[in-house]
Amino acid sequence: MSLKVHHLAVPQKKYLSGGRLAALCAAASLLFFLAVVVRRAWLSDDAYITFRTVDNFINGYGLTWNTDERVQAYTHALWMFALSGVVALTREMYFTPIFFSIAMSLTAAGLLAWRGSRSWWASALGIFTLAMSNAFVDYSTSGLENPLSHLLMVVFLVVYFKKQPTLRKLFWLSLIASLAAVNRSDLLLVYIPALVYSWWQVRGWRSFGVAALGQLPLIGWEVFSLVYYGFLFPNTAYAKLNTGIATGESFRQGWFYLFHSLQNDPLTLVVIASGAVLALISGKKQQWPLAVGILLYLVYILKIGGDFMGGRFLTTLLLLAVALALQVDFRIVKGQWLLAVFVVVLVLGLSVPLPTYKVLTLAIQQEPEHAPVDGHGVADERLAYYMFTGLLKAWKLDEMPDHYNRRWGLEARAEAEENGVMTVTQHINIGIFGLFAGPQVHVVDGYALSDPLLARLPALYNRNWRIGHFERMVPEGYLETLESGENQFEDTDLGLYYEDLRLVTRGALFSPERWAAIWRLNSGQDDHLIDTMAYRFHDREMVELHMLQETKLEGFPSEDGRNLQIYTGGVVVNLPETLHAVQLEISLDHDDMYEIVYLREGYELGSQYLGDSKRSMGLALYEVSIPSEVSAEGFDHVQVYPFGGDGKYYLGHLTFQPEE
């Protein structure tokens, strides 16, 4: 007799597989990225400069900023066209650019996670890194072109990392890079090494033609720009590069820009550097050109002095660096190393004053350590504008942006509409003001971003210049010329220059006279009509030493007529002979900072800073030792520059104690 044993079926526990868990972590990182971007979504004032062109374009005024002249006041043509298409449907200029940017940023991050990585674990870590970067999160909105730059970079990388080099692949890479350059021309530096490498892989006569064919968007845009605007480059390029700033000073400011990022958002620069190094030591030649592109753009940032918006120029580099790191095969990396990298990212992301998960409050903005602008003019631009343009603020307010420039712009618009004629007004920080001022207000921009004449004048000399904010002198008669349409320039040579410029920006597109003027302006034939020194140093005053010998005591009234008022160009004091003095006595307005510069035969020997007086009013008296090396060399000029304060600067007297 045999016994039958019955085995009862025991339900088996179902465990989540490693692959599914990794995919869920990647999805969670993507949701976290979306959450922080939405919470910190905002618009910058500079974005509104483009918005005014978009508004004019969709309302039939052409690609103009001031509707009575053709001037390219934007740097990102592709972004401007993309935004114009969306706004033409919604007819709304606040929520539209914000949600359009969010959608594009999410698409870029999602595509990177899906197609730009070797594993879901890598994707999760990469997207989390982007979500912890202040720069990347802040410029995933802002109204500027960064989201489109990010998306184009991811698409380029997806194509680039396909294994088989072909002419078809080269064409698509060239086309994407061309679109990226139309979106922001200087980013072409990042793409060029990879394009050259891709061309080399399939080199031959046909490859030249294929690569050139891919560049048709950029070529087409430049042709259009020359025909429509009369110039190959945007007006902003002339405004920001025609400054007279020495190369050494620009490089120094560029270091300050990178240092600002290292202080306020260390994760971004650390990841950029790590991604480039990983690519260079990986042994994979395909990654080397991308690392070179990162290095080229960093050098470019140094050369131009960076930007006043902290982190803005670093976001595409960060995305590229993350993509390079994701090329590591994380399947062969031990779990504890992945955890260590995650912890480093988390610690660096949380070490900043305002991590990405935090929403700005008025209390935070008013804390001195969170001042939007640092001592070198680099700003946390979102911190400066979030209270006026932040998305989370919009739910509590009827109209956005809630900014005084909006109200001033609407007042200017109402006045122009009441008068029924084009009115002319001066303004700086022209973005929000310009959009709401409307098409009947011609805005003259003191920083020259939208003004074709001022952009071609040298920036006013300012020892304490701020990157991206180079003010111009408005020539006598210029405003009257704009108002009347008749040339009323006191500087007749500049009036002749403006006639050619007016012909280019306002004349019939294909008239022979306009094209002759385009040639003269672009070839430099009209440059001699601009008195560079007169406009560069317009507010600098030259005085003799004997004019400053009357001693002013401590507390002497600053605005007394016997004092000399100083403007941003400073004061140059001519000395009767070369001095070897050891001590300087000088009286200056009490609540300002000044720089004293010593020169001999035009060569700067040294300088020192004075200010921060404890007095509550009037002049402050300073007795300071002149640097020993300056005394030994001897100096024949002294320059006094304002270096910060209330905008009203005064010099009372200046005397020297001779060498003993």
For each residue, the residues with C-beta under 8 A, 3 or more apart:
1:
2:
3:
4:
5:
6:
7:
8:
9:
10:
11:
12:
13:
14:
15:
16: 20 21 24
17: 20 21
18: 21 22
19: 22 23 120
20: 16 17 23 24
21: 16 17 18 24 25
22: 18 19 25 26 119 120 121 123 124
23: 19 20 26 27 120
24: 16 20 21 27 28
25: 21 22 28 29 120 121 124
26: 22 23 29 30 113 120 121 123 124 127
27: 23 24 30 31
28: 24 25 31 32 124
29: 25 26 32 33 113 123 124 125 126 127 128 131
30: 26 27 33 34 106 109 110 113 127
31: 27 28 34 35
32: 28 29 35 36 127 128 131
33: 29 30 36 37 106 109 127 128 130 131 137
34: 30 31 37 38 102 106
35: 31 32 38 39
36: 32 33 39 40 131 137 356 357
37: 33 34 40 41 102 105 106 131 137 140 141
38: 34 35 41 102 391
39: 35 36 357 359 392
40: 36 37 137 138 141 356 359 360 382 386 390
41: 37 38 98 101 102 141 390 391 392
42: 98 138 141 142 382 385 386 389 390 391
43: 47 48 94 97 98 141 142 143 385 389 401
44: 47 48 142 143 144 309 381 382 385 389 431
45: 48 49 385 405 429 431 432
46: 49 50 143 144 309 431
47: 43 44 50 51 97 142 143 144 431
48: 43 44 45 51 52 143 431 432 434 435
49: 45 46 52 53 65 73 74 430 431 434 449 450
50: 46 47 53 54 73 74 76 79 80 83 143 144
51: 47 48 54 55 83 93 97 143 431 435
52: 48 49 55 56 65 73 431 434 435
53: 49 50 56 57 63 64 65 73 74 80
54: 50 51 57 58 80 83 84 87 93
55: 51 52 58 59 87 93 435
56: 52 53 59 61 62 63 64 65 67 439
57: 53 54 61 62 63 64 80 84
58: 54 55 84 87 88
59: 55 56 439
60:
61: 56 57 64 67 439
62: 56 57 67 70
63: 53 56 57 70 72 80 228
64: 53 56 57 61 67 68 69 70 71
65: 49 52 53 56 71 73 434 450
66: 69 71 442 443 450
67: 56 61 62 64 439 440 442
68: 64 422 442 506
69: 64 66 452 502 505 506
70: 62 63 64 228 229 230 505 506
71: 64 65 66 229 235 450 451 452 505
72: 63 225 229 231 234 235 236
73: 49 50 52 53 65 234 235 236 449 450
74: 49 50 53 77 79 80 234 236
75: 145 184 185 234 236 237
76: 50 79 80 144 145 148 183 184
77: 74 80 81 182 183 221 225
78: 81 82 145 148 179 182 183 217
79: 50 74 76 82 83 144 145 148 183 184
80: 50 53 54 57 63 74 76 77 83 84
81: 77 78 84 85
82: 78 79 85 86 100 148
83: 50 51 54 79 80 86 87 96 97 100
84: 54 57 58 80 81 87 88
85: 81 82 88 89
86: 82 83 89 90 96 97 100
87: 54 55 58 83 84 90 91 92 93 96 97
88: 58 84 85 91
89: 85 86
90: 86 87 95 96
91: 87 88
92: 87 95 96
93: 51 54 55 87 96 97 435
94: 43 97 98 389 394 400 401
95: 90 92 98 99 394
96: 83 86 87 90 92 93 99 100
97: 43 47 51 83 86 87 93 94 100 101 143
98: 41 42 43 94 95 101 102 141 143 391
99: 95 96 102 103
100: 82 83 86 96 97 103 104
101: 41 97 98 104 105 140 141 142 143 147
102: 34 37 38 41 98 99 105 106 140 141 147
103: 99 100 106 107
104: 100 101 107 108 147 148 150 151
105: 37 101 102 108 109 140 141 147 150 151
106: 30 33 34 37 102 103 109 110
107: 103 104 110 111 151
108: 104 105 111 112 147 150 151 153 154 319
109: 30 33 105 106 112 113 127 130
110: 30 106 107 113 114
111: 107 108 114 115 116 151 154 155 158
112: 108 109 115 116 117 123 126 127 154 157 319 322 323 326
113: 26 29 30 109 110 116 117 120 123 124 126 127
114: 110 111 117 123
115: 111 112 154 158
116: 111 112 113 123 126 154 157 158 161 323 326
117: 112 113 114 120 122 123 126 326
118: 122 326 327 328 329 330 331
119: 22 122 123 329 330 331
120: 19 22 23 25 26 113 117 123 124
121: 22 25 26 124 125 330 338
122: 117 118 119 125 126 325 326 328 330
123: 22 26 29 112 113 114 116 117 119 120 126 127 326
124: 22 25 26 28 29 113 120 121 127 128
125: 29 121 122 128 129 330 338 341 342 345
126: 29 112 113 116 117 122 123 129 130 322 323 325 326
127: 26 29 30 32 33 109 112 113 123 124 130 131
128: 29 32 33 124 125 131 132 342 345
129: 125 126 132 133 267 271 322 345
130: 33 109 126 127 133 136 137 318 319 322
131: 29 32 33 36 37 127 128 136 137 356
132: 128 129 267 345 346 348 349 350 355 356
133: 129 130 136 137 265 267 268 271 315 318 349 356
134: 137 138 264 265 267 268 311 352 354 355 356
135: 138 139 261 265 268 310 311 312 314 315 318
136: 130 131 133 139 140 268 315 318 319
137: 33 36 37 40 130 131 133 134 140 356
138: 40 42 134 135 141 142 311 381 382
139: 135 136 142 144 146 147 311 312 315
140: 37 101 102 105 136 137 146 147 150 315
141: 37 40 41 42 43 98 101 102 105 138 147 391
142: 42 43 44 47 101 138 139 146 312 381 382
143: 43 44 46 47 48 50 51 97 98 101
144: 44 46 47 50 76 79 139 312
145: 75 76 78 79 148 149 183 184
146: 139 140 142 149 150 312 315 316
147: 101 102 104 105 108 139 140 141 150 151
148: 76 78 79 82 104 145 151 152 183
149: 145 146 152 153 180 183 184 187 315 316
150: 104 105 108 140 146 147 153 154 315 316 319
151: 104 105 107 108 111 147 148 154 155
152: 148 149 155 156 176 179 180 183
153: 108 149 150 156 157 180 190 316 319 320 323
154: 108 111 112 115 116 150 151 157 158 319 323
155: 111 151 152 158 159 176
156: 152 153 159 160 173 176 177 180 191 194
157: 112 116 153 154 160 161 290 320 323
158: 111 115 116 154 155 161 162
159: 155 156 162 169 172 173 176
160: 156 157 173 194 198 286 290
161: 116 157 158 286 327
162: 158 159 169
163:
164: 169
165: 169 170 198 201 202
166: 169 170 202
167: 170 171 202 206 207 210
168: 171 172
169: 159 162 164 165 166 172 173 198 202
170: 165 166 167 173 174 198 199 201 202 207 210 211 214
171: 167 168 174 175 210 211 213 214
172: 159 168 169 175 176 214
173: 156 159 160 169 170 176 177 194 195 198 214
174: 170 171 177 178 195 210 211 212 213 214 215
175: 171 172 178 179 214 215 216 217
176: 152 155 156 159 172 173 179 180 214
177: 156 173 174 180 181 188 191 192 194 195 214 215
178: 174 175 181 182 214 215 216 217 218 219
179: 78 152 175 176 182 183 217 218
180: 149 152 153 156 176 177 183 184 187 188 191
181: 177 178 184 185 187 188 191 218
182: 77 78 178 179 185 217 218 221
183: 76 77 78 79 145 148 149 152 179 180 187
184: 75 76 79 145 149 180 181 187
185: 75 181 182 188
186: 189 297 300
187: 149 180 181 183 184 190 191 297 316
188: 177 180 181 185 191 192 218
189: 186 192 293 296 297 300
190: 153 187 293 294 296 297 316 317 320
191: 156 177 180 181 187 188 194 195 293
192: 177 188 189 195 196 293 296
193: 196 197 288 289 290 292 293 296
194: 156 160 173 177 191 197 198 289 290 293
195: 173 174 177 191 192 198 199 211
196: 192 193 199 200 289
197: 193 194 200 201 285 286 288 289
198: 160 165 169 170 173 194 195 201 202
199: 170 195 196 202 203 207 208 211
200: 196 197 203
201: 165 170 197 198
202: 165 166 167 169 170 198 199 207
203: 199 200 207
204: 207 208
205: 208 209
206: 167 209 210
207: 167 170 199 202 203 204 210 211
208: 199 204 205 211 212
209: 205 206 212 213
210: 167 170 171 174 206 207 213 214
211: 170 171 174 195 199 207 208 214 215
212: 174 208 209 215
213: 171 174 209 210 216
214: 170 171 172 173 174 175 176 177 178 210 211
215: 174 175 177 178 211 212 218 219
216: 175 178 213 219 220
217: 78 175 178 179 182 220 221
218: 178 179 181 182 188 215 221 222
219: 178 215 216 222 223
220: 216 217 223 224
221: 77 182 217 218 224 225
222: 218 219 225 226 232
223: 219 220 226 227
224: 220 221 227 228
225: 72 77 221 222 228 229 231 232 233 234
226: 222 223 229 230 231 232 518
227: 223 224 509
228: 63 70 224 225 509
229: 70 71 72 225 226 235 504 505
230: 70 226 504 505 514 517 518 521 522
231: 72 225 226 234 235 238 504 518 521 522
232: 222 225 226 522
233: 225 237 238
234: 72 73 74 75 225 231 237
235: 71 72 73 229 231 238 239 448 449 450 451 452 455
236: 72 73 74 75 239 240 449 455
237: 75 233 234 240 241
238: 231 233 235 241 242 448 455 456
239: 235 236 242 447 448 449 451 454 455 470
240: 236 237 243 304 449 468 470
241: 237 238 304
242: 238 239 455 456 457 458 459
243: 240 458 459 465 470
244: 458 459 461 536
245: 249 250 305 459 465
246: 249 250
247: 250 251 303
248: 251 252
249: 245 246 252 253 305
250: 245 246 247 253 254 302 303 304 305
251: 247 248 254 255 302 303 305
252: 248 249 255 256
253: 249 250 256 257 305 306 376 377 467
254: 250 251 257 258 301 302 303 304 305 306
255: 251 252 258 259 302
256: 252 253 259 260 306 376 378
257: 253 254 260 261 301 305 306 307 310 313 376 378 467
258: 254 255 261 262 269 298 301 302 306
259: 255 256 262 263
260: 256 257 263 264 310 374 376 378
261: 135 257 258 264 265 266 268 269 310 311 314
262: 258 259 265 266 269
263: 259 260 266
264: 134 260 261 310 311 352 353 380
265: 133 134 135 261 262 268 269 310 311 352
266: 261 262 263 269 270 348 351 352
267: 129 132 133 134 270 271 345 348 349 352
268: 133 134 135 136 261 265 271 272 311 314 315 318
269: 258 261 262 265 266 272 273 314
270: 266 267 273 274 348
271: 129 133 267 268 274 275 318 321 322 325 345
272: 268 269 275 276 294 298 314 317 318 321
273: 269 270 276 277 321
274: 270 271 277 278 321 325
275: 271 272 278 279 291 294 320 321 322 323 324 325
276: 272 273 279 280 291 294 295 321 324
277: 273 274 280 281 291
278: 274 275 281 282 324 325 328
279: 275 276 282 284 287 288 290 291 324 327
280: 276 277 287 288 291
281: 277 278
282: 278 279 287 327 328
283:
284: 279 287 288 327
285: 197 288
286: 160 161 197 289
287: 279 280 282 284 290 291 324 327
288: 193 197 279 280 284 285 291 292
289: 193 194 196 197 286 292 293
290: 157 160 193 194 279 287 293 294 320 324
291: 275 276 277 279 280 287 288 294 295 324
292: 193 288 289 295 296
293: 189 190 191 192 193 194 289 290 296 297 320
294: 190 272 275 276 290 291 297 298 317 320 321
295: 276 291 292 298 299
296: 189 190 192 193 292 293 299 300
297: 186 187 189 190 293 294 300 301 313 317
298: 258 272 294 295 301 302 317
299: 295 296 302 303
300: 186 189 296 297 303 304
301: 254 257 258 297 298 304 306 307 313 314
302: 250 251 254 255 258 298 299 305 306
303: 247 250 251 254 299 300
304: 240 241 250 254 300 301
305: 245 249 250 251 253 254 257 302 467
306: 253 254 256 257 258 301 302 313 378 467
307: 257 301 310 312 313 378 467 468
308: 377 378 379 381 466 467 468 469
309: 44 46 312 378 379 381 468
310: 135 257 260 261 264 265 307 374 378 379 380 381
311: 134 135 138 139 261 264 265 268 314 315
312: 135 139 142 144 146 307 309 315 381
313: 257 297 301 306 307 317
314: 135 261 268 269 272 301 311 317 318
315: 133 135 136 139 140 146 149 150 268 311 312 318 319
316: 146 149 150 153 187 190 319 320
317: 190 272 294 297 298 313 314 320 321
318: 130 133 135 136 268 271 272 314 315 321 322
319: 108 112 130 136 150 153 154 315 316 322 323
320: 153 157 190 275 290 293 294 316 317 323 324
321: 271 272 273 274 275 276 294 317 318 324 325
322: 112 126 129 130 271 275 318 319 325 326
323: 112 116 126 153 154 157 275 319 320 326 327
324: 275 276 278 279 287 290 291 320 321 327
325: 122 126 271 274 275 278 321 322 328
326: 112 116 117 118 122 123 126 322 323
327: 118 161 279 282 284 287 323 324
328: 118 122 278 282 325 333
329: 118 119 332 333
330: 118 119 121 122 125 333 338
331: 118 119
332: 329
333: 328 329 330 337 338
334: 337 338
335: 338 339
336: 339 340
337: 333 334 340 341
338: 121 125 330 333 334 335 341 342
339: 335 336 342 343
340: 336 337 343 344
341: 125 337 338 344 345
342: 125 128 338 339 345 346
343: 339 340 346 347
344: 340 341 347 348
345: 125 128 129 132 267 271 341 342 348 349
346: 132 342 343 349 350
347: 343 344 350 351
348: 132 266 267 270 344 345 351
349: 132 133 267 345 346 352 355 356
350: 132 346 347 355
351: 266 347 348
352: 134 264 265 266 267 349 355
353: 264 369 370
354: 134 358 360 364 370 380 383
355: 132 134 349 350 352 358
356: 36 40 131 132 133 134 137 349
357: 36 39
358: 354 355 364
359: 39 40 390 392
360: 40 354 364 365 382 383 386 387 390
361: 364 365
362: 365 366 387
363: 366 367
364: 354 358 360 361 367 370
365: 360 361 362 370 372 383 386 387
366: 362 363 370
367: 363 364 370
368: 371
369: 353
370: 353 354 364 365 366 367 380 383
371: 368 374
372: 365 379 380 381 383 384
373: 377 378 379 380 384
374: 260 310 371 377 378 379
375:
376: 253 256 257 260
377: 253 308 373 374 465 466 467 468 469
378: 256 257 260 306 307 308 309 310 373 374 467
379: 308 309 310 372 373 374 383 384
380: 264 310 354 370 372 373 383 384
381: 44 138 142 308 309 310 312 372 384 385
382: 40 42 44 138 142 360 385 386
383: 354 360 365 370 372 379 380 386
384: 372 373 379 380 381
385: 42 43 44 45 381 382 388 389 390 401 403
386: 40 42 360 365 382 383 389 390 393
387: 360 362 365 390 393
388: 385 393 401 402 403
389: 42 43 44 94 385 386 393 400 401 402 403
390: 40 41 42 359 360 385 386 387 393 394
391: 38 41 42 98 141 394
392: 39 41 359 395
393: 386 387 388 389 390 396 397 400 402
394: 94 95 390 391 397 400
395: 392
396: 393
397: 393 394 400 402
398:
399: 402 406
400: 94 389 393 394 397
401: 43 94 385 388 389 406 432
402: 388 389 393 397 399 406
403: 385 388 389 406 407 432
404: 407 408
405: 45 408 409 429 431 432 433 436
406: 399 401 402 403 409 410 432 433 436
407: 403 404 410 411
408: 404 405 411 412 427 433
409: 405 406 412 413 432 433 434 435 436 437 438 441
410: 406 407 413 414 436 437
411: 407 408 414 415
412: 408 409 415 416 423 425 433 437 438 441
413: 409 410 416 417 436 437 438 440 441
414: 410 411 417 418
415: 411 412 418 419 423
416: 412 413 419 421 422 423 437 438 440 441
417: 413 414 420 438 440
418: 414 415
419: 415 416 423
420: 417
421: 416 440
422: 68 416 440 441 442
423: 412 415 416 419 440 441 442 483
424: 441 442 444 479 482 483
425: 412 437 441 442 443 444
426: 443 444 446 474 479
427: 408 430 433 434 443 444 445 446
428: 445 446 447 471
429: 45 405 432 433
430: 49 427 433 434 443 445 447 449 450
431: 44 45 46 47 48 49 51 52 405 434 435
432: 45 48 401 403 405 406 409 429 435 436
433: 405 406 408 409 412 427 429 430 436 437 443
434: 48 49 52 65 409 427 430 431 437 443 450
435: 48 51 52 55 93 409 431 432
436: 405 406 409 410 413 432 433
437: 409 410 412 413 416 425 433 434 441 443
438: 409 412 413 416 417 441
439: 56 59 61 67
440: 67 413 416 417 421 422 423
441: 409 412 413 416 422 423 424 425 437 438
442: 66 67 68 422 423 424 425 482
443: 66 425 426 427 430 433 434 437 450
444: 424 425 426 427 451 454 474 478 479 482
445: 427 428 430 448 449 450 451 454
446: 426 427 428 454 471 472 474
447: 239 428 430 468 469 470 471 472
448: 235 238 239 445 451 454 455 457 470 472
449: 49 73 235 236 239 240 430 445 455
450: 49 65 66 71 73 235 430 434 443 445
451: 71 235 239 444 445 448 454 455 472
452: 69 71 235 455 456 501 504 505
453: 456 457 475 478 497 498 501
454: 239 444 445 446 448 451 457 472 474
455: 235 236 238 239 242 448 449 451 452 472
456: 238 242 452 453 497 501 530
457: 242 448 453 454 472 473 475 530 535
458: 242 243 244 472 530 532 535 536
459: 242 243 244 245 462 465 470 471 472 536
460: 470 471 472 473 535 536 537 538 539 568 569
461: 244 536 537 540 568 569 570
462: 459 465 471 568 569
463: 568 570 595 597 641 642 643
464: 568 595 641 642 643 644
465: 243 245 377 459 462 469 470
466: 308 377 469
467: 253 257 305 306 307 308 377 378
468: 240 307 308 309 377 447
469: 308 377 447 465 466
470: 239 240 243 447 448 459 460 465
471: 428 446 447 459 460 462 568
472: 446 447 448 451 454 455 457 458 459 460 535
473: 457 460 535 538 539
474: 426 444 446 454 478 479
475: 453 457 478 489 490 491 494 535
476: 489 490 491
477: 480 481 487 488 489 490 491 495
478: 444 453 474 475 481 482 489 498
479: 424 426 444 474 482 483
480: 477 483 484 488
481: 477 478 484 485 486 487 488 489 495 498
482: 424 442 444 478 479 485
483: 423 424 479 480
484: 480 481 488
485: 481 482
486: 481
487: 477 481 495 498 499
488: 477 480 481 484 495
489: 475 476 477 478 481 492 494 495 498
490: 475 476 477
491: 475 476 477 494 495 531 534
492: 489 495 496
493: 496 497 529 530 531
494: 475 489 491 497 498 529 530 531
495: 477 481 487 488 489 491 492 498 499
496: 492 493 499 500 526 529
497: 453 456 493 494 500 501 526 529 530
498: 453 478 481 487 489 494 495 501 502
499: 487 495 496 502 503
500: 496 497 503 504 517 520 521 526
501: 452 453 456 497 498 504 505 517 521
502: 69 498 499 505 506 507
503: 499 500 506 507 513 514 517
504: 229 230 231 452 500 501 507 514 517 518 521
505: 69 70 71 229 230 452 501 502
506: 68 69 70 502 503
507: 502 503 504 511 513 514 517
508: 511 514
509: 227 228 514
510: 514 515
511: 507 508 514 515
512: 515 516
513: 503 507 516 517
514: 230 503 504 507 508 509 510 511 517 518
515: 510 511 512 518 519
516: 512 513 519 520
517: 230 500 501 503 504 507 513 514 520 521
518: 226 230 231 504 514 515 521 522
519: 515 516 522 523 525
520: 500 516 517 523 525 526
521: 230 231 500 501 504 517 518 525 526
522: 230 231 232 518 519
523: 519 520
524: 527
525: 519 520 521
526: 496 497 500 520 521 529 530
527: 524 530
528:
529: 493 494 496 497 526
530: 456 457 458 493 494 497 526 527 535
531: 491 493 494 534 535
532: 458 535 536
533: 536 537
534: 491 531 537 538
535: 457 458 460 472 473 475 530 531 532 538
536: 244 458 459 460 461 532 533
537: 460 461 533 534 540 569
538: 460 473 534 535 569
539: 460 473 567 568 569
540: 461 537 567 569 570 571 572
541: 564 566 567 569 570 571 572
542: 571 572 574
543: 547 548 564 571 572 573 574
544: 547 573 574 576
545: 548 549 573 574 575 576 654
546: 549 576
547: 543 544 564
548: 543 545 564 573 651 653 654 655
549: 545 546 653 654 655
550: 562 653
551: 585 587 653 655
552: 556 562 563 587 619 621 652 653
553: 556 587 619 621
554: 587 615 618 619 620 621
555: 615 617 618 619
556: 552 553 560 563 587 618 619 652
557: 560 618 619
558: 563 589 590 617 618 619 648 650
559: 563 648 650
560: 556 557 563
561:
562: 550 552 652
563: 552 556 558 559 560 619 650 651 652
564: 541 543 547 548 571 650 651 652
565: 648 649 650
566: 541 570 571 640 641 642 649 650 651
567: 539 540 541 570 642 649
568: 460 461 462 463 464 471 539 641 642
569: 460 461 462 537 538 539 540 541
570: 461 463 540 541 566 567 639 640 641 642
571: 540 541 542 543 564 566 639 640 651
572: 540 541 542 543 637 638 639
573: 543 544 545 548 637 638 639 640 654
574: 542 543 544 545 636 637
575: 545 578 579 635 636 637 638
576: 544 545 546
577: 636
578: 575 600 634 635 636
579: 575 634 635 636 656 658
580: 631 632 634 658 659
581: 584 626 631 656 657 658 659
582: 625 626 628 631 657 658 659 660
583: 623 624 625 626 656 657
584: 581 596 622 623 624 625 626 654 655 656 657
585: 551 621 622 623 653 654 655 656 657
586: 596 610 621 622 624 640 651 652 653 654 655
587: 551 552 553 554 556 619 620 621 622 651 652 653
588: 592 594 610 611 619 620 622 640 649 650 651 652
589: 558 592 619 620 645 648 649 650
590: 558 613 615 616 617 618 619 620
591: 613 645 646
592: 588 589 611 642 643 644 645 646 648 649
593: 609 610 611 612 642 643 644 645
594: 588 609 610 611 640 641 642 643 649
595: 463 464 607 608 609 610 640 641 643
596: 584 586 607 608 609 610 638 639 640
597: 463 604 606 607 638 639 640 641
598: 604 605 606 607 626 627 630 635 637 638
599: 602 603 604 605 635 636 637 638 639
600: 578 603 605 633 634 635 636 637
601: 636
602: 599 637
603: 599 600
604: 597 598 599 607
605: 598 599 600 627 629 630 633 635
606: 597 598 627 629 630
607: 595 596 597 598 604
608: 595 596 624 626 627
609: 593 594 595 596 643
610: 586 588 593 594 595 596 622 624
611: 588 592 593 594 643 644 645
612: 593
613: 590 591 620
614:
615: 554 555 590 618 620
616: 590
617: 555 558 590
618: 554 555 556 557 558 590 615
619: 552 553 554 555 556 557 558 563 587 588 589 590 650 652
620: 554 587 588 589 590 613 615
621: 552 553 554 585 586 587
622: 584 585 586 587 588 610
623: 583 584 585
624: 583 584 586 608 610
625: 582 583 584
626: 581 582 583 584 598 608 630 631 656
627: 598 605 606 608 630 631
628: 582 631 632
629: 605 606 632 633
630: 598 605 606 626 627 633 635
631: 580 581 582 626 627 628 634 659
632: 580 628 629
633: 600 605 629 630
634: 578 579 580 600 631
635: 575 578 579 598 599 600 605 630 638
636: 574 575 577 578 579 599 600 601
637: 572 573 574 575 598 599 600 602
638: 572 573 575 596 597 598 599 635 654
639: 570 571 572 573 596 597 599
640: 566 570 571 573 586 588 594 595 596 597 651 654
641: 463 464 566 568 570 594 595 597
642: 463 464 566 567 568 570 592 593 594 645 649
643: 463 464 592 593 594 595 609 611
644: 464 592 593 611
645: 589 591 592 593 611 642 648 649
646: 591 592
647:
648: 558 559 565 589 592 645
649: 565 566 567 588 589 592 594 642 645
650: 558 559 563 564 565 566 588 589 619
651: 548 563 564 566 571 586 587 588 640 654
652: 552 556 562 563 564 586 587 588 619
653: 548 549 550 551 552 585 586 587
654: 545 548 549 573 584 585 586 638 640 651
655: 548 549 551 584 585 586
656: 579 581 583 584 585 626
657: 581 582 583 584 585
658: 579 580 581 582
659: 580 581 582 631
660: 582
